[in-house]
Amino acid sequence: MTAVAGPGGGRGTLYGIQYLRAVAALAVVFFHAAERSGHAFAIGAAGVDVFFVISGFIMWVIAERRPVTPGRFLKERMRRIVPVYWLATGVMVAGALAGLFPNLVLTAGHVAASLFFVPARSPSSGEIWPVLVQGWTLNYEMFFYAAFAACLFLPARLRLGVIAAAFGLLVAVGLAVSSDSPLLATYTRPIILEFVAGMLIGRLWLAGRVPGRAVALALVGLGLAGFAAIGILRLPFDEWTCGPLACLLVYGTAALETRGGVARLKVPALLGDASYSIYLWHTFAISVVAKLGAMAGAPPSLVLVGSAAAGIAAGLCAWHFVERPLLRGWVGNPRPASASASPRRSAGRPS
């Protein structure tokens, strides 16, 4: 659960942010389910943009309200992200060795790069993907965490400006230089600016610089309408279009948290808690159901709904039986204190 200190200094659960995490995770699930069933829901990949903005927001708020050393920050992030990801990657490797994934080509170098969040080209496709393809977003998350931890050595007043300047410079390099290097191609993409935008929203939120409820609702509505227009009209999109829309959603939702709060809804809150597990595990279930549906000659619409439901169920099971017990064992609390990574184009296809 996203529990952080609010503008007034008290701690509380940001249910609105939880619901955004749930929406982002479900968008990616339906994106992949649509791909496997012959439908089109490309805009679902933009759930990644929402996750990245949320990540910047939560990291900033937590660090400001609960000062932490760089080492402790990285340790907490590693505990939150790494074990479940390594387990999911291990399942992929075991499945490939058992012949369950005939198109997956394994090399020791690529597996090692995947486990340690180093961008590398997949021997299966040539794309900059890890063994568990959707894990490409975690390469960005871990890069952001490393940069954020480094900024914790600085005075608080300098942190946002320094990381914004550093990420802005990386993007400028990417725009000016064309390179086949996986590291350069990954960490100079404009998508990294979404973390900075989330941090800025966190700073504004903690300072109480948020609009009233009516404007906040309008911001959320505009963000949703923008994503809907892209999806319905099948317009091209990338981080330059989806990043600002994600910012509208997060800023508007954060403002609603301040202007009267957001009520707790059990199911959306649960999906928000489980969003990381849903993101990591949903493709396994979708692949199985899609293959069974094709073998049975099921209607594409039924395959879409069935595979999406299976993906969500798989994620919830992983949350209940794997992720939550791990978190309990480490922190004595089954509810994570911060937002985690998540998903984007295709089975994680960066564009």
ROLUMKE-958653 format. One record per atom (N, C-alpha, C): x negated, y negated, z negated; residue in three letters. Coordinates in steps of 0.02 Angstrom, whole numbers, padded with zeros to 5 digits, always signed. Layout:
<atoms>
XYZALA ...
</atoms>
This chain:
<atoms>
-00042+00059+00000MET +00000+00000+00000MET -00044-00062+00000MET -00025-00114+00036THR -00064-00174+00040THR -00049-00218-00020THR -00088-00208-00074ALA -00077-00246-00135ALA -00135-00294-00144ALA -00120-00359-00142VAL -00173-00410-00148VAL -00146-00468-00188VAL -00192-00511-00209ALA -00172-00570-00245ALA -00141-00620-00198ALA -00089-00651-00219GLY -00055-00700-00178GLY -00081-00770-00189GLY -00052-00820-00154PRO -00075-00888-00160PRO -00073-00914-00231PRO -00026-00890-00270GLY -00020-00913-00339GLY -00068-00879-00386GLY -00106-00830-00362GLY -00155-00796-00404GLY -00130-00729-00429GLY -00065-00717-00429GLY -00039-00653-00452GLY -00047-00600-00399GLY -00044-00536-00422ARG -00051-00481-00375ARG +00018-00456-00357ARG +00024-00435-00296GLY +00087-00408-00273GLY +00078-00370-00209GLY +00127-00332-00191THR +00123-00292-00130THR +00150-00333-00072THR +00112-00336-00018LEU +00132-00372+00042LEU +00171-00324+00087LEU +00235-00317+00072TYR +00275-00269+00109TYR +00281-00288+00183TYR +00283-00352+00197GLY +00288-00373+00267GLY +00228-00350+00308GLY +00168-00355+00278ILE +00108-00332+00312ILE +00110-00256+00319ILE +00136-00222+00268GLN +00145-00150+00273GLN +00190-00132+00333GLN +00244-00170+00341TYR +00290-00155+00396TYR +00257-00167+00463TYR +00215-00219+00467LEU +00179-00231+00530LEU +00132-00173+00546LEU +00100-00147+00494ARG +00057-00089+00505ARG +00097-00031+00532ARG +00157-00021+00504ALA +00199+00034+00527ALA +00219+00024+00600ALA +00240-00038+00616VAL +00260-00053+00685VAL +00202-00042+00733VAL +00143-00064+00714ALA +00085-00056+00758ALA +00069+00017+00769ALA +00072+00057+00715ALA +00058+00128+00722ALA +00110+00163+00766ALA +00174+00147+00756LEU +00226+00178+00796LEU +00221+00157+00869LEU +00201+00095+00881ALA +00192+00072+00951ALA +00140+00115+00986ALA +00086+00130+00952VAL +00034+00171+00983VAL +00058+00242+00993VAL +00094+00268+00944VAL +00122+00336+00952VAL +00165+00341+01014VAL +00211+00294+01022PHE +00255+00296+01080PHE +00218+00282+01145PHE +00165+00243+01141PHE +00123+00232+01200PHE +00094+00298+01225PHE +00065+00336+01179HIS +00035+00400+01198HIS +00087+00451+01217HIS +00143+00452+01182ALA +00197+00498+01199ALA +00225+00482+01268ALA +00230+00419+01285ALA +00254+00399+01351ALA +00206+00421+01405ALA +00141+00413+01392GLU +00090+00435+01440GLU +00097+00510+01456GLU +00109+00549+01404ARG +00111+00622+01413ARG +00177+00647+01440ARG +00228+00604+01442SER +00294+00625+01465SER +00316+00591+01530SER +00270+00555+01561GLY +00286+00523+01625GLY +00322+00458+01620GLY +00324+00428+01560HIS +00356+00363+01551HIS +00303+00309+01548HIS +00326+00248+01545ALA +00280+00191+01542ALA +00296+00149+01480ALA +00247+00144+01435PHE +00255+00100+01377PHE +00185+00072+01360PHE +00156+00041+01411ALA +00087+00018+01404ALA +00078-00032+01348ALA +00128-00074+01336ILE +00122-00126+01286ILE +00113-00096+01216ILE +00131-00033+01207GLY +00120-00002+01142GLY +00047-00002+01122GLY +00002-00004+01171ALA -00069-00006+01156ALA -00089-00069+01119ALA -00048-00121+01123ALA -00063-00184+01088ALA -00056-00177+01013ALA -00034-00120+00989GLY -00035-00109+00917GLY -00104-00119+00888GLY -00156-00106+00927VAL -00224-00117+00904VAL -00237-00189+00887VAL -00212-00234+00929ASP -00222-00306+00916ASP -00193-00326+00850ASP -00134-00299+00835VAL -00101-00314+00771VAL -00143-00287+00714VAL -00168-00225+00721PHE -00210-00196+00669PHE -00272-00237+00656PHE -00304-00261+00708PHE -00367-00298+00699PHE -00355-00364+00664PHE -00301-00399+00682VAL -00285-00461+00647VAL -00269-00447+00574VAL -00231-00395+00561ILE -00215-00376+00492ILE -00279-00360+00453ILE -00325-00325+00485SER -00387-00307+00451SER -00426-00369+00430SER -00432-00417+00475GLY -00466-00479+00457GLY -00431-00515+00400GLY -00365-00517+00402PHE -00325-00550+00350PHE -00337-00517+00283PHE -00329-00451+00280ILE -00335-00416+00216ILE -00405-00419+00187ILE -00456-00410+00229MET -00524-00413+00204MET -00539-00482+00174MET -00516-00534+00207TRP -00529-00601+00181TRP -00493-00612+00114TRP -00431-00593+00110VAL -00393-00604+00049VAL -00422-00564-00009VAL -00439-00502+00003ILE -00466-00461-00051ILE -00533-00489-00076ILE -00576-00508-00030ALA -00642-00534-00050ALA -00636-00600-00087ALA -00587-00640-00069GLU -00578-00705-00103GLU -00548-00696-00172GLU -00502-00650-00180ARG -00467-00642-00243ARG -00499-00590-00289ARG -00540-00547-00262ARG -00574-00497-00303ARG -00647-00494-00279ARG -00688-00542-00302PRO -00757-00545-00278PRO -00791-00477-00285PRO -00829-00459-00233VAL -00861-00394-00229VAL -00929-00402-00197VAL -00976-00361-00217THR -01043-00363-00187THR -01039-00331-00117THR -01086-00349-00073PRO -01086-00318-00007PRO -01090-00242-00009PRO -01131-00215-00053GLY -01138-00143-00058GLY -01073-00110-00081GLY -01040-00140-00130ARG -00977-00111-00155ARG -00923-00116-00101ARG -00923-00171-00065PHE -00874-00179-00011PHE -00882-00124+00041PHE -00943-00113+00064LEU -00955-00062+00115LEU -00939+00008+00087LEU -00955+00020+00025LYS -00941+00085-00006LYS -00866+00098-00006LYS -00827+00048-00025GLU -00754+00056-00026GLU -00727+00067+00044GLU -00754+00031+00093ARG -00730+00039+00161ARG -00748+00108+00189ARG -00807+00131+00173MET -00828+00198+00196MET -00783+00252+00166MET -00769+00246+00103ARG -00725+00295+00070ARG -00656+00295+00101ARG -00634+00237+00121ARG -00566+00230+00149ARG -00562+00259+00219ARG -00615+00249+00259ILE -00612+00264+00330ILE -00644+00331+00349ILE -00703+00344+00322VAL -00745+00397+00349VAL -00720+00468+00339VAL -00702+00490+00279PRO -00687+00562+00269PRO -00632+00588+00315PRO -00577+00551+00319VAL -00521+00574+00360VAL -00540+00574+00434VAL -00578+00524+00455TYR -00600+00521+00525TYR -00647+00578+00541TYR -00693+00592+00497TRP -00738+00648+00509TRP -00700+00714+00512TRP -00650+00721+00470LEU -00610+00783+00472LEU -00574+00789+00539LEU -00543+00735+00563ALA -00508+00737+00627ALA -00557+00750+00685ALA -00616+00720+00681THR -00666+00732+00732THR -00689+00805+00730THR -00696+00831+00670GLY -00715+00902+00662GLY -00664+00949+00693GLY -00601+00932+00687VAL -00548+00972+00718VAL -00556+00970+00793VAL -00571+00912+00821MET -00581+00907+00894MET -00640+00950+00916MET -00695+00946+00879VAL -00755+00985+00897VAL -00740+01060+00893VAL -00707+01081+00838ALA -00690+01151+00830ALA -00644+01175+00885ALA -00595+01133+00902GLY -00549+01150+00956GLY -00583+01157+01023GLY -00632+01113+01036ALA -00669+01117+01099ALA -00711+01181+01101ALA -00743+01197+01046LEU -00783+01257+01043LEU -00741+01320+01051LEU -00678+01316+01029ALA -00632+01373+01034ALA -00598+01376+01102ALA -00611+01327+01145GLY -00582+01326+01211GLY -00513+01296+01215GLY -00491+01262+01161LEU -00425+01232+01161LEU -00422+01167+01201LEU -00479+01135+01210PHE -00483+01072+01247PHE -00532+01081+01305PHE -00510+01113+01358PRO -00557+01131+01413PRO -00589+01072+01447PRO -00557+01014+01443ASN -00585+00955+01477ASN -00634+00916+01433ASN -00642+00938+01370LEU -00686+00902+01324LEU -00756+00933+01327LEU -00804+00892+01349VAL -00874+00913+01353VAL -00910+00887+01291VAL -00942+00933+01255LEU -00977+00914+01194LEU -01052+00912+01205LEU -01084+00861+01177THR -01157+00859+01171THR -01173+00838+01100THR -01230+00861+01075ALA -01249+00844+01006ALA -01255+00768+00997ALA -01283+00734+01047GLY -01291+00662+01042GLY -01225+00625+01039GLY -01178+00647+01080HIS -01113+00612+01079HIS -01075+00626+01015HIS -01078+00686+00990VAL -01045+00702+00926VAL -01075+00660+00870VAL -01141+00656+00868ALA -01174+00616+00816ALA -01155+00542+00821ALA -01155+00516+00882ALA -01135+00446+00892ALA -01063+00435+00869ALA -01020+00483+00883SER -00950+00477+00862SER -00944+00475+00787SER -00979+00519+00753LEU -00974+00523+00680LEU -01001+00461+00645LEU -01050+00428+00677PHE -01082+00371+00644PHE -01063+00305+00677PHE -01008+00305+00714PHE -00978+00243+00740PHE -01025+00204+00786PHE -01062+00241+00827VAL -01105+00210+00877VAL -01072+00217+00945VAL -01056+00162+00978PRO -01025+00167+01045PRO -01070+00205+01093PRO -01042+00255+01127ALA -01080+00295+01175ALA -01032+00320+01228ALA -01059+00333+01286ARG -01018+00357+01341ARG -01001+00431+01332ARG -00939+00447+01343SER -00917+00516+01336SER -00942+00557+01395SER -00972+00615+01383PRO -00993+00659+01439PRO -00932+00688+01476PRO -00874+00682+01446SER -00813+00708+01478SER -00786+00660+01531SER -00793+00595+01519SER -00761+00546+01563SER -00806+00489+01585SER -00861+00479+01550GLY -00903+00421+01565GLY -00880+00358+01531GLY -00822+00360+01497GLU -00797+00301+01462GLU -00831+00296+01394GLU -00829+00236+01365ILE -00859+00224+01300ILE -00809+00247+01247ILE -00805+00311+01238TRP -00758+00342+01192TRP -00794+00390+01147TRP -00774+00396+01084PRO -00800+00449+01041PRO -00764+00515+01056PRO -00784+00568+01021VAL -00752+00633+01031VAL -00677+00628+01019VAL -00657+00598+00964LEU -00586+00583+00952LEU -00573+00515+00982LEU -00542+00514+01040VAL -00543+00454+01082VAL -00517+00392+01046VAL -00462+00399+01008GLN -00435+00340+00975GLN -00483+00312+00922GLN -00536+00349+00906GLY -00585+00323+00859GLY -00625+00265+00886GLY -00616+00247+00951TRP -00653+00189+00977TRP -00638+00126+00937TRP -00578+00120+00910THR -00561+00061+00871THR -00600+00059+00806THR -00618+00117+00779LEU -00656+00119+00717LEU -00727+00094+00727LEU -00753+00100+00788ASN -00818+00069+00802ASN -00814-00006+00790ASN -00759-00036+00811TYR -00750-00108+00799TYR -00739-00123+00726TYR -00698-00082+00693GLU -00685-00094+00622GLU -00749-00091+00582GLU -00790-00040+00593MET -00851-00033+00554MET -00901-00089+00570MET -00902-00111+00632PHE -00944-00168+00651PHE -00921-00231+00613PHE -00856-00241+00611PHE -00829-00299+00575PHE -00845-00293+00500PHE -00837-00233+00472TYR -00852-00225+00401TYR -00925-00241+00386TYR -00970-00219+00430ALA -01041-00233+00420ALA -01055-00308+00423ALA -01024-00341+00472ALA -01034-00414+00478ALA -01003-00450+00418ALA -00945-00427+00396PHE -00912-00458+00339PHE -00953-00448+00276PHE -00980-00388+00267ALA -01022-00375+00208ALA -01083-00421+00208ALA -01114-00431+00266ALA -01172-00475+00270ALA -01154-00546+00250ALA -01094-00567+00270CYS -01072-00635+00253CYS -01058-00643+00178CYS -01048-00588+00143LEU -01036-00593+00071LEU -01098-00617+00033LEU -01157-00615+00065PHE -01217-00643+00035PHE -01215-00719+00035PHE -01173-00748+00077LEU -01170-00820+00085LEU -01122-00851+00036LEU -01128-00916+00023PRO -01077-00951-00016PRO -01009-00944+00017PRO -00956-00940-00021ALA -00889-00927+00006ALA -00870-00978+00059ALA -00890-01041+00050ARG -00869-01093+00097ARG -00899-01084+00166ARG -00952-01044+00172LEU -00986-01036+00236LEU -00966-00973+00274LEU -00933-00927+00241ARG -00924-00860+00270ARG -00884-00861+00334ARG -00827-00894+00333LEU -00784-00893+00392LEU -00819-00926+00451LEU -00850-00983+00440GLY -00884-01018+00494GLY -00941-00977+00524GLY -00979-00944+00481VAL -01036-00905+00506VAL -01013-00846+00547VAL -00964-00808+00522ILE -00942-00750+00560ILE -00906-00771+00623ILE -00870-00827+00621ALA -00837-00852+00681ALA -00888-00872+00734ALA -00942-00905+00711ALA -00995-00926+00758ALA -01030-00865+00788ALA -01044-00816+00745ALA -01079-00756+00769ALA -01037-00718+00819ALA -00974-00707+00804PHE -00930-00670+00849PHE -00917-00711+00912PHE -00911-00776+00905GLY -00902-00818+00964GLY -00962-00815+01011GLY -01022-00813+00982LEU -01082-00808+01022LEU -01085-00741+01058LEU -01065-00687+01024LEU -01064-00621+01056LEU -01016-00620+01115LEU -00959-00650+01107VAL -00910-00653+01162VAL -00938-00694+01220VAL -00971-00749+01204ALA -01001-00791+01256ALA -01053-00752+01295ALA -01093-00712+01260VAL -01143-00670+01293VAL -01108-00620+01340VAL -01053-00590+01315GLY -01017-00542+01356GLY -00988-00573+01419GLY -00966-00636+01414LEU -00939-00670+01473LEU -00994-00690+01522LEU -01054-00700+01496ALA -01108-00724+01539ALA -01151-00668+01568ALA -01152-00611+01534VAL -01197-00557+01553VAL -01157-00494+01567VAL -01171-00463+01624SER -01141-00399+01640SER -01190-00344+01625SER -01169-00295+01585SER -01215-00242+01564SER -01179-00176+01559SER -01214-00122+01573ASP -01187-00055+01565ASP -01202-00026+01496ASP -01236-00064+01455SER -01252-00041+01388SER -01189-00032+01347SER -01176+00027+01319PRO -01115+00036+01278PRO -01112-00012+01219PRO -01168-00026+01187LEU -01168-00072+01130LEU -01149-00142+01152LEU -01181-00166+01205LEU -01166-00234+01228LEU -01095-00239+01255LEU -01074-00189+01293ALA -01006-00190+01320ALA -00953-00188+01266ALA -00969-00155+01211THR -00920-00149+01157THR -00916-00212+01115THR -00973-00233+01090TYR -00973-00286+01039TYR -00976-00357+01067TYR -00967-00363+01132THR -00959-00431+01161THR -00889-00441+01189THR -00844-00394+01177ARG -00775-00402+01201ARG -00738-00455+01160ARG -00695-00494+01191PRO -00657-00545+01155PRO -00613-00516+01099PRO -00601-00451+01100ILE -00558-00421+01049ILE -00586-00431+00979ILE -00652-00441+00972ILE -00680-00450+00905ILE -00657-00516+00873ILE -00635-00563+00914LEU -00610-00626+00887LEU -00545-00617+00848LEU -00511-00562+00859GLU -00449-00549+00821GLU -00463-00540+00747GLU -00521-00513+00730PHE -00539-00508+00659PHE -00548-00578+00629PHE -00581-00621+00667VAL -00592-00690+00644VAL -00525-00726+00635VAL -00480-00716+00683ALA -00414-00747+00678ALA -00378-00723+00615ALA -00383-00659+00599GLY -00353-00633+00539GLY -00382-00664+00476GLY -00449-00673+00476MET -00481-00706+00419MET -00456-00778+00411MET -00448-00814+00466LEU -00423-00882+00463LEU -00352-00883+00435LEU -00311-00837+00457ILE -00242-00833+00430ILE -00244-00819+00355ILE -00290-00775+00334GLY -00297-00761+00263GLY -00316-00823+00224GLY -00362-00862+00252ARG -00383-00924+00218ARG -00325-00973+00213ARG -00288-00982+00266LEU -00230-01027+00265LEU -00178-01003+00214LEU -00167-00937+00213TRP -00117-00909+00169TRP -00135-00919+00096TRP -00198-00907+00078LEU -00219-00916+00009LEU -00216-00989-00012LEU -00226-01034+00036ALA -00222-01105+00020ALA -00150-01131+00019ALA -00102-01088+00034GLY -00032-01108+00036GLY -00014-01148+00097GLY -00056-01146+00148ARG -00043-01185+00209ARG -00005-01142+00258ARG +00058-01131+00242VAL +00101-01089+00285VAL +00166-01126+00296VAL +00200-01112+00352PRO +00263-01147+00367PRO +00320-01121+00324PRO +00377-01156+00327GLY +00436-01135+00292GLY +00466-01072+00322GLY +00518-01046+00289ARG +00546-00983+00309ARG +00573-00983+00380ARG +00607-01037+00399ALA +00636-01040+00467ALA +00581-01038+00520ALA +00528-01077+00510VAL +00473-01077+00559VAL +00437-01010+00558VAL +00430-00981+00499ALA +00397-00915+00494ALA +00436-00863+00534ALA +00502-00864+00526LEU +00543-00817+00565LEU +00537-00830+00640LEU +00532-00894+00658ALA +00524-00911+00729ALA +00457-00885+00756ALA +00404-00889+00715LEU +00339-00864+00736LEU +00342-00788+00748LEU +00373-00753+00702VAL +00380-00680+00709VAL +00421-00665+00772VAL +00475-00702+00780GLY +00518-00691+00839GLY +00481-00704+00904GLY +00441-00757+00905LEU +00402-00772+00966LEU +00352-00717+00981LEU +00319-00693+00928GLY +00271-00639+00939GLY +00304-00577+00967GLY +00360-00557+00937LEU +00396-00498+00962LEU +00423-00508+01032LEU +00449-00569+01045ALA +00475-00584+01111ALA +00420-00582+01164ALA +00361-00606+01146GLY +00305-00604+01193GLY +00285-00533+01211GLY +00280-00490+01160PHE +00264-00420+01174PHE +00319-00386+01215PHE +00382-00402+01198ALA +00438-00372+01234ALA +00437-00394+01307ALA +00423-00458+01320ALA +00422-00483+01388ALA +00368-00447+01429ALA +00309-00438+01398ILE +00255-00403+01433ILE +00276-00332+01450ILE +00309-00299+01401GLY +00330-00230+01413GLY +00385-00223+01464GLY +00436-00266+01458ILE +00494-00261+01503ILE +00476-00280+01574ILE +00437-00334+01581LEU +00418-00358+01647LEU +00355-00323+01674LEU +00325-00281+01633ARG +00265-00244+01652ARG +00210-00291+01675ARG +00199-00343+01635LEU +00148-00391+01651LEU +00079-00365+01630LEU +00026-00387+01662PRO -00041-00368+01638PRO -00055-00400+01571PRO -00094-00367+01531PHE -00110-00396+01466PHE -00179-00371+01443PHE -00209-00411+01399ASP -00272-00393+01368ASP -00275-00430+01301ASP -00335-00432+01271GLU -00340-00464+01206GLU -00327-00539+01209GLU -00338-00570+01267TRP -00325-00642+01273TRP -00251-00658+01268TRP -00208-00611+01288THR -00136-00622+01282THR -00108-00591+01218THR -00130-00530+01202CYS -00102-00495+01145CYS -00130-00520+01078CYS -00191-00545+01078GLY -00220-00572+01017GLY -00179-00629+00988GLY -00164-00680+01027PRO -00122-00735+01001PRO -00053-00712+00978PRO -00022-00665+01015LEU +00043-00640+00994LEU +00038-00603+00928LEU -00015-00564+00919ALA -00025-00530+00856ALA -00035-00580+00799ALA -00070-00635+00814CYS -00079-00687+00763CYS -00013-00718+00742CYS +00031-00729+00790LEU +00097-00756+00773LEU +00134-00709+00725LEU +00131-00644+00739LEU +00164-00595+00696LEU +00135-00596+00625LEU +00069-00594+00621VAL +00037-00590+00555VAL +00046-00655+00516VAL +00036-00712+00549TYR +00043-00776+00514TYR +00115-00787+00492TYR +00163-00771+00537GLY +00233-00779+00518GLY +00252-00733+00462GLY +00228-00671+00463THR +00245-00623+00411THR +00213-00643+00345THR +00150-00666+00347ALA +00117-00690+00286ALA +00155-00749+00256ALA +00180-00793+00299ALA +00219-00850+00275ALA +00283-00826+00242ALA +00315-00777+00270LEU +00376-00749+00240LEU +00362-00720+00171LEU +00303-00691+00163GLU +00284-00664+00098GLU +00282-00719+00046GLU +00261-00778+00067THR +00257-00835+00021THR +00325-00867+00009THR +00365-00872+00062ARG +00429-00906+00058ARG +00485-00858+00036ARG +00477-00830-00022GLY +00531-00788-00048GLY +00516-00715-00047GLY +00460-00696-00017GLY +00441-00625-00016GLY +00480-00585+00034GLY +00462-00523+00040VAL +00494-00475+00086VAL +00514-00414+00045VAL +00576-00394+00053ALA +00602-00338+00013ALA +00568-00272+00030ALA +00564-00228-00019ARG +00535-00163-00008ARG +00586-00117+00025ARG +00566-00087+00081LEU +00607-00037+00115LEU +00567+00027+00116LEU +00594+00079+00087LYS +00556+00140+00072LYS +00522+00170+00133LYS +00561+00182+00186VAL +00533+00216+00245VAL +00480+00174+00281VAL +00494+00111+00297PRO +00442+00070+00329PRO +00379+00064+00286PRO +00389+00058+00220ALA +00331+00054+00175ALA +00289+00118+00178ALA +00323+00175+00180LEU +00289+00239+00185LEU +00250+00244+00251LEU +00282+00223+00305LEU +00248+00225+00370LEU +00188+00178+00371LEU +00193+00122+00336GLY +00136+00077+00331GLY +00079+00109+00292GLY +00096+00142+00236ASP +00044+00177+00198ASP +00009+00230+00240ASP +00048+00265+00280ALA +00022+00321+00320ALA -00004+00300+00388ALA -00006+00235+00402SER -00022+00213+00470SER -00091+00237+00494SER -00140+00239+00450TYR -00206+00263+00471TYR -00204+00336+00490TYR -00172+00377+00448SER -00166+00448+00464SER -00125+00459+00527SER -00071+00421+00535ILE -00031+00427+00595ILE -00074+00412+00657ILE -00114+00360+00652TYR -00156+00342+00708TYR -00207+00396+00725TYR -00238+00425+00675LEU -00290+00475+00688LEU -00263+00541+00714LEU -00205+00562+00689TRP -00182+00631+00700TRP -00126+00637+00751TRP -00095+00583+00771HIS -00034+00590+00812HIS -00047+00622+00880HIS -00106+00611+00909THR -00118+00638+00976THR -00121+00714+00978THR -00142+00744+00922PHE -00144+00817+00920PHE -00073+00845+00930PHE -00026+00819+00891ALA +00043+00844+00894ALA +00075+00826+00961ALA +00062+00767+00986ILE +00091+00746+01050ILE +00068+00793+01105ILE +00004+00810+01106SER -00022+00855+01158SER +00012+00923+01156SER +00022+00950+01097VAL +00053+01016+01090VAL +00125+01014+01114VAL +00163+00965+01091VAL +00234+00960+01110VAL +00242+00945+01184VAL +00199+00902+01211ALA +00203+00887+01283ALA +00190+00949+01325ALA +00141+00989+01305LYS +00126+01050+01342LYS +00183+01100+01338LYS +00211+01107+01278LEU +00268+01153+01270LEU +00328+01128+01310LEU +00339+01063+01310GLY +00395+01036+01348GLY +00387+01047+01422GLY +00325+01039+01447ALA +00313+01051+01518ALA +00323+01124+01536ALA +00300+01169+01493MET +00309+01240+01505MET +00382+01261+01505MET +00421+01227+01463ALA +00492+01244+01457ALA +00535+01206+01507ALA +00505+01160+01545GLY +00543+01120+01593GLY +00591+01072+01560GLY +00574+01048+01501ALA +00617+01002+01464ALA +00620+00934+01499ALA +00676+00898+01493PRO +00681+00831+01522PRO +00628+00785+01494PRO +00599+00741+01534PRO +00547+00696+01510PRO +00569+00654+01450PRO +00632+00633+01449SER +00655+00593+01392SER +00652+00633+01327SER +00669+00698+01331LEU +00666+00741+01272LEU +00594+00752+01251LEU +00549+00760+01299VAL +00478+00768+01283VAL +00452+00705+01249VAL +00472+00647+01274LEU +00451+00584+01244LEU +00471+00580+01171LEU +00535+00591+01158VAL +00560+00585+01089VAL +00530+00639+01045VAL +00528+00700+01070GLY +00502+00755+01031GLY +00428+00748+01014GLY +00388+00728+01064SER +00317+00720+01052SER +00302+00661+01005SER +00340+00607+01012ALA +00330+00550+00967ALA +00348+00569+00896ALA +00404+00605+00888ALA +00425+00627+00821ALA +00373+00674+00791ALA +00345+00718+00832ALA +00294+00764+00808ALA +00231+00727+00788ALA +00213+00676+00826GLY +00154+00637+00810GLY +00161+00600+00744GLY +00220+00572+00733ILE +00233+00537+00669ILE +00233+00587+00612ILE +00265+00644+00622ALA +00267+00695+00569ALA +00197+00720+00552ALA +00155+00730+00603ALA +00087+00752+00590ALA +00049+00702+00548ALA +00058+00638+00565GLY +00024+00586+00527GLY +00048+00583+00454GLY +00113+00590+00444LEU +00140+00589+00376LEU +00114+00648+00335LEU +00110+00706+00367CYS +00083+00765+00333CYS +00010+00754+00315CYS -00029+00726+00361ALA -00099+00713+00347ALA -00107+00662+00291ALA -00063+00613+00290TRP -00065+00563+00236TRP -00051+00597+00168TRP +00000+00639+00167HIS +00021+00669+00104HIS -00029+00721+00079HIS -00055+00761+00124PHE -00096+00818+00103PHE -00171+00806+00107PHE -00192+00754+00144VAL -00264+00742+00152VAL -00284+00673+00127VAL -00258+00621+00160GLU -00282+00553+00144GLU -00264+00532+00073GLU -00202+00541+00053ARG -00182+00519-00013ARG -00219+00556-00069ARG -00226+00623-00064PRO -00265+00656-00116PRO -00337+00632-00121PRO -00368+00617-00063LEU -00435+00590-00064LEU -00438+00523-00100LEU -00390+00480-00085LEU -00388+00414-00116LEU -00375+00420-00191LEU -00331+00466-00210ARG -00318+00478-00281ARG -00382+00500-00317ARG -00418+00545-00285GLY -00478+00571-00316GLY -00531+00519-00328GLY -00534+00468-00283TRP -00585+00417-00289TRP -00565+00358-00333TRP -00504+00335-00325VAL -00485+00273-00359VAL -00428+00282-00408VAL -00403+00343-00416GLY -00349+00354-00464GLY -00284+00323-00444GLY -00277+00309-00378ASN -00216+00275-00354ASN -00204+00298-00283ASN -00144+00325-00268PRO -00132+00351-00201PRO -00119+00297-00150PRO -00118+00234-00171ARG -00101+00180-00125ARG -00162+00139-00107ARG -00182+00141-00045PRO -00241+00103-00025PRO -00230+00029-00033PRO -00283-00007-00051ALA -00275-00078-00064ALA -00284-00121-00003ALA -00299-00093+00053SER -00312-00136+00111SER -00293-00102+00176SER -00287-00143+00227ALA -00267-00117+00292ALA -00323-00077+00322ALA -00305-00029+00365SER -00355+00011+00398SER -00350+00004+00474SER -00394+00047+00513ALA -00398+00039+00584ALA -00341+00067+00621ALA -00342+00060+00677SER -00292+00087+00719SER -00302+00083+00791SER -00268+00077+00842PRO -00259+00107+00908PRO -00255+00057+00966PRO -00265+00075+01027ARG -00254+00033+01086ARG -00257+00073+01149ARG -00266+00045+01203ARG -00253+00070+01270ARG -00268+00143+01282ARG -00217+00178+01306SER -00219+00249+01323SER -00239+00287+01262SER -00262+00350+01273ALA -00280+00389+01214ALA -00338+00353+01184ALA -00337+00288+01183GLY -00389+00246+01158GLY -00428+00216+01214GLY -00398+00198+01269ARG -00436+00176+01327ARG -00451+00102+01323ARG -00513+00082+01309PRO -00529+00011+01310PRO -00524-00017+01381PRO -00504-00079+01386SER -00500-00108+01453SER -00549-00167+01458SER 
</atoms>
